[in-house]
Amino acid sequence: MRSGQDPDELPRARCVRPGALAALAALALCGFLSWGALHLVMMIRHGLGSEASLSMVWMACFALLWWVPLAWLERPFRATAEQSAELDRLFVTVQIPVYNEDPRVLEMCLRSTLEQSRRVDRVRVVDDGSTDPATGEAVEYAEIRDRFLERAAAAGVEATWDRTPNRGKRFAQMHVLAQDDADIFVTLDSDSVMDREAIREGLAPFADPRVRSVAGHVLVLNRDANLLTRMTGLLYLPFTRGLRSAQSVMRRVTINSGTLAFYRAHLIRDRAGVYERETFLGRPMQMNDDSMLTFYALLEGDTVHQPSSLVFTLVPERAGHYFGQQMRWMRGTTVRHLWWFRYMPVRGVVFWLTVAEYLHLFLGYAIPLLILAHPGLRSEAGGIALAALVIGTAISYLISLRLFTIVRSDETVAQRLVLFLFSPVATAWRLLCLRPLYIYSMFTCGRIAQWGTRDKVEVGLSS
């Protein structure tokens, strides 16, 4: 946080100007071409003779990272004056499920819904039976609730606050959305704070009637808490502004972040009774709600990402919380992959993107084994490893250029630059730690009985 900034001030962020973005994109493209040239050198060195198989492997690895340059073609959706007038007539409901949340960040979350440049029409908060883990007594958030409802009434925003028995996030959402008559539903996590322009920007893609859902762009709120939270901000980039941005160019975003996402309301209303009762291997699955809603949208039309619809969210500050969250996400993604293979058209983009993801994962382990097993390559393993290190470092910096596409009110240029310089550390963490965890999670995805809501406040905002 910048020196002298009010700790309770809502954070702000904006996309850089188009000229600066174009310069960053050109730099990234030059880097990608240089990276491709390095692959070509490796092919010439190892692939023109008896090492043709390795040549194909190098080529495949390069091709499977197609999304790195494509992501830079993404631009925020812009509505014309006529379209903006139509968008302003849409009735927008924001739904916030709450369970054992840090009071300070919850209040900031609620404030952000009322301080939007495009006023929302309704906010529906559902407390999913929050309790004090030490005493087992109900946590009512009474002061926060009363203050929020009073502010909402003064702002002309319809607001409700319900408390239900603890049944999980999906039931909390459908408790109010199943009968809500809005045109657009916005799902917002209770540990997240929207930028003032988030709603206006997130609605813009709906000017196209083919768009069924819009993913917001997620930033880390507690970025400065420790090394883990700083690294998490870097780890988000390959997905939020890498793969997801590339998918958005093709209008096939596969997973929205539940942190902030927008949906045509009928998508959720029509699935009432089904969405909240999803099962896998006969067990109820309450997690992975965001990917399920995106799946519904994919079945009906286009799904996109709006990089200018910005939201700040809390991320884990402790290793145990971090790994538990990652494992839940990875297991959920594996389940959703099975759904895509079953229901997405074989000729469609989503099906083949999923195939490419698994092929890339397989090659990441197959290449080292191939090198070690091949007598002609074993002696050159050191040189190949060095080339892989150079390539990995290059791709880390190419992806992390995205750090400079967003200007945050709570971050200086120097802080962004330092974070950028350490981006290879995040890449190493992803390869050496998260990828093996992903393999484990894939093979244990049936353990969804352990998936549930937290039993205590796991992370909050320090004073």
Secondary structure, 3 states (H helix, E strand, C coil): CCCCCCCCCCCCEEECCHHHHHHHHHHHHHHHHHHHHHHHHHHHHHHCCCCHHHHHHHHHHHHCCCHHHHHHHCCCCCCCHHHHHHHHCCCEEEEEEECCCCHHHHHHHHHHHHCCCCCCCEEEEEECCCECCCCCCECCCHHHHHHHHHHHHHHCCEEEEEECCCCCHHHHHHHHHCCCCCCEEEEECCCEEECCCHHHHHHHHHHCCCEEEEEEEEEECCCCCCHHHHHHHHHHHHHHHHHHHHHHHCCECCCCCCCEEEEEHHHHHCCCCCHHHCEECCEECCCCHHHHHHHHHHHHCEEEEEEEEEEEECCCCCHHHHHHHHHHHHHHHHHHHHHHHHHCCCCCHHHHHHHHHHHHHHHHHHHHHHHHHCHHHHCCHHHHHHHHHHHHHHHHHHHHHHHHHEEECCCCHHHHHHHHHCHHHHHHHHHHHHHHHHHHHHHCCCCHHHCCCCCCCCCCCCC
